[in-house]
Amino acid sequence: MAAGRVGDIAACLQEASFFSRCAARYRAAGFGRPDPAEERSWRNSWPPLFAALVRAGLKDFQVYVEYGTPGGGRRLDALLVGAAPGGALGLVVVELKQWQTCRVLDTDRVMRSDGLVTAHPVHQVAAYRSFFQHWRPEGAPGLDVRGVVVLHNATAGEGAALAAGAGGDVGIPVVTAEEFSGPAGALAGLLQCGS
């Protein structure tokens, strides 16, 4: 519901009207009226993400929040766009979760603390990554597509448990609040924006 440079969006988060403008764009895009839980998740999840992106030195990356994929079947929490190593276009799919804990039911599903059963976020991001890797026009430039799950309220231990519950390594790390508060130099790599 917002797009621009990371640094510009980070500054907009300080404006009182920013989230209401995002809600208006959400409606205009045909997603309906965002429910209070959706708007609350924006207010709780975007500031820590953007603070980490700025600390990581990624303020000039292009970012799309609540990015609707072609056909409208999916909305990504955030999509970062920048130059990848070797000159290819780089995309990083970011899935934001406010969870501290969840119960891993199997490699594909988790139960949130409110009892809702949902897709395992690692596999959710892997599906988004696959969409960008495979559903492009023939002859389109190559893409370096990566993904990350961000649990901005969780400990490293809680994030590790969620990552382990995904089964084998699918190349989608889980980053937590502890890592967000770690050294700024490591953040770009943790967020899959390093080389």
N, C-alpha and C positions, 0 to 999 in steps of 0.2 A: 504494500500500500504506500510504500515510499521507495524512491530510487534516487541515487546520486552517489557522490563520493562519501566514503566512510566518515571522513572528518566533518563534512557538511551535515550529514544525518546526525552524527554525535552532537553537534551544536544545536540542531533542531530539537533534540530530545529535551532541551532546557526550556523550550517555549511552551507556554500553557496550552496553546491551541493545537499543538502538533498532533496529538492523538485523536482529537476530534476531526482534524483534516484527514487523517488516515482512515477513520471510520467512514467519512463521506466518500473517499475514493474506493473503499471496500464495497460500499453499496453501489456506486457508479460502475464498478467492474462486474456487477451482476452476482456477487456472492451473498446478497441479502444484507440484513442488518446484523452486525456482529453482536453476539450476545455478551452480557457483562463479563463472563468468564474469559472470552476471547480478548476483549479489551484489557482486562486485568492481566492476562498473560503478556500482552504487548508491553504494558507499563512495568511489569516485573522482569521480563526477559531481555528486552532490547537494551536497556541501560548497561547491564553488566557485559553483554556481548560487545557493544560499541566501545565501552571503556577498555576492554581487553584488546580489541582491534587497534585502537589508537595507541595503547601502550606497546603493542607489537610492531608499531611503525607502519601500519597498513592503511593510514588515513587517506591515501590517494587511490586505493582500490575502489572500483565501482561496486555498489551493493544494491540488491533488490530485496526488500522485505515483503513477506507474504506474496512471493512470486507465483503467479498462476501459469502453469504449463500450457502449451498449446492444446486445445481441446477442452480445457477447463477441468480435467479430471483430478488434478493435484495442485496443492498450494504448498510451496516450500517456505519454511520459516525465514530463511535468508539464503541468497545466492550471491557469492562473491565472484567477481570477474577481474582478472588481471593477466599479465603476461606470465606464461609458464616457462620453465627452462627449455632452451632450444627454440624459443620464439613462438611456440604454439599458444593458442588461447587457453587460459587456465580458468576452470570453474571449480568452486568449492561449495558444495551443498551443506548447509548448516541446519541441523535439527535442534531446536531449543526445547528443553524440558525443565519444568520447575520442580520436578520430583527431588526428594531427598532419597527416598527408598521406593523400591517396588519388589514384587516377588516374581522371579523368573519362573514361568510355568513350563516352558520348553524353549527350544532354540528360536521359535518364531513368535512366541507370545509372552507378554508380561501382564501382571495384575498390579495396577496402581494402588496406592494406599487408600483411595476412595472406593476400591472394589471393581473399578472398570477394567475389563480385559481389553488389551490393545496390542497392536503389532509391536514386536521388539524393535526399538528405535534404530538399532544397528542395521537390521534387515530393511527397515523402512528407508533409511538413507541409501543403502546398497541398491534398492529398487530405483530410487531417484537417480542415482549415479548411472545405472544401466540405461535409464530412459535417455539421458543426454549422450551416452556413448553410442547407442544403437539407433535412435530415432532422429536421424539427421538426413537432410537431402543428400543424394549421391553426389559426390564431388565436393562436398563442403570441407572446409579446412579441418585439420585434425584438432582434437580437443584433449587437454589433459584434465580429466574430471576426477575430483577427489570429494571426500565427504567427511563430516565429523558430527558427533552427537555431543551437545553441550548440556551438562547437568549443573547449572550455575548455582544450585543450592546444596549440592552433594559433596561429600568428602571423597578423597581419592579412593578409599576402601570401597565405598558404595559404588563409585564409578567402575572400579576393577571388577566387582561382582557382576555388574550389569554386562560389561564387556565379555567376561568369561562365559556368561549365560547365553551368548550368541552362538556358541559352538566354535567352530574353527575360526581362524583369523580371516576376516573378509575385507580387511584393509580400511575399516572405519573405526577410528579411535573414539574413545569416550573421554571427554575433558570435563573436569569438575571445578568447583569453586577454589579448591586448593591450588590447582594448577594455574587458574586465572590470577591468583595472588602471588604466584612465583615470579622468578626473574623475567623481566620484560624481554630479554634476548631469546628466551626459549618459546615465547608465545606464538610467534609466526609459524614455527615448525609444528607445535601442538595443534594449531588451527589449520594445518595442512596447506599453509601458504608459503612454506619454505621450499627450497630446492630439493 
